[in-house]
Amino acid sequence: MKKLTTLLLLTILGTFLGFAQEAPAPAKVKKPAVTNSAAETVTGKIGYISDKKITVKVKGAEASTAFLIDAETKIKVNGEPKTATDIKTKWNAAVTPKATDFATAATIDVTKAAGTAEAPAKTEE
């Protein structure tokens, strides 16, 4: 009887530990981007970019800030005029909203480090 009880307890413990190991880690919950509603420039890392929208995550903020991109939006990468297709996520950007419509970007100024695969270092001659 003692062997049967011990065997039953070990079986229950083994089953419990088996389920405990199979439990997946809790998924990281992404906060949805918040549409911009202020007149100030937002500076941070680009989280999403398309020809119609950009999201920027300010360091320490809980959620990204979203801006619409229209035909009037001026985009510059390291000071040179570019298009939204030239921009990559995780680059730094400063987005200034339109004065009449805070949800739409007036200007997007992107900076990327020289010497990366996307931005070869310039050599002076």
N, C-alpha and C positions, 0 to 999 in steps of 0.2 A: 504494500500500500504506500509506503514511504517513497519508493522509487517512482510509482505512478504519479504521485503528487508533485515530486520534483520535476519529472518529465513534463507534466502539464504546465507548471510555472515557467520552465525554460521555453516551452513552445509559445506561450503567451508573450513572454518577454522578447523572444526572437521576432515574433510577428509585429509587435509594437515598434521595435527598433528598425525593422525592415520598412515599415510605413513612414517612420520619422526620417529615414535617409532619402526616401523617394520624394518627399515634399519639396516642390520647387521653391526657390527663393522668391519673396514677394516682388512683383514687378514694380519698377520705378514709374511712378505716375507722372506723366508729362502735363504741365499746366498749359491750357490753351492760351494762345497769344491774345493780348488785350489791344483793341483798336485805340490808336493814339487819340487823346482828347486834350492835349496841352500844346501851347505855342512854343515850348522850349525844344531845342535840339536834343535828340536822343543819341547817345554814343555807347556802343558796345559791340558784341560779336554777332555776326549774321547767323541766324538759325535757319532761315528759309529764304529763298529768292526765286522769283519767276518774273515773267515780263509784266505781271499785273500786281504783284505783292512782294513785300519784303518784311521779315521780322528781325528785330534786333533785341538781344538779351543784354541788359545792363548788368554789370557785375554786382552780385548781391541781391538782385531783384528776383522775385518769385516767378514771374511770368515774362515772356517776351512782349515787346510792343510791336504792333502790326501797322504798316502803312500801305496804302494803295499806290501804285505807280501808274501814271498816265503819260500821254504824249508830251506834256510840258515838263515832266520831271527831268532835271539835269543830273546826269551821273558822271562822276569822275573817279578814276582809279589812279592813285598817286599823282593827282593833278592833271591827268590826261582825260579828255572826254571819251566815254565808253558807253556801252549798252548794258542792260541787265544780264544778258547772256555772258558777259565778260566777268561777272562777279561770282565768287565761290562762297559757300558757307564757311563759317569759322574765321573769316577775315574780319578785321575791325572796320566799323562804319559809323559815320556821324550823319544822321538823317534829320533834316530840317523840314518841318511841315509847312504847307502853304498857309499864308496869313488868313485866308478866307475859308479854308477847309483843313482842319488839323488832322483829319484821317488820311489825307493824301500828301505824299512827299513832294516838296518843292525841289530839294537837292539831296543827293546821296553822295557823300564824300567817303571813298573807301581807301584804306591804306593797307598795304601788304608788305611784308618784309622782303628786302632785296636778297637775292641768293637762293630763293626757294625754287622749286621746280616750276611753279607758276610765274615767277618773276625772276628771271636770271639777273645776276648782279651786273651792273653797268661798269665797264672799265674805261678809265680816262686815257686818252691817247695824247 
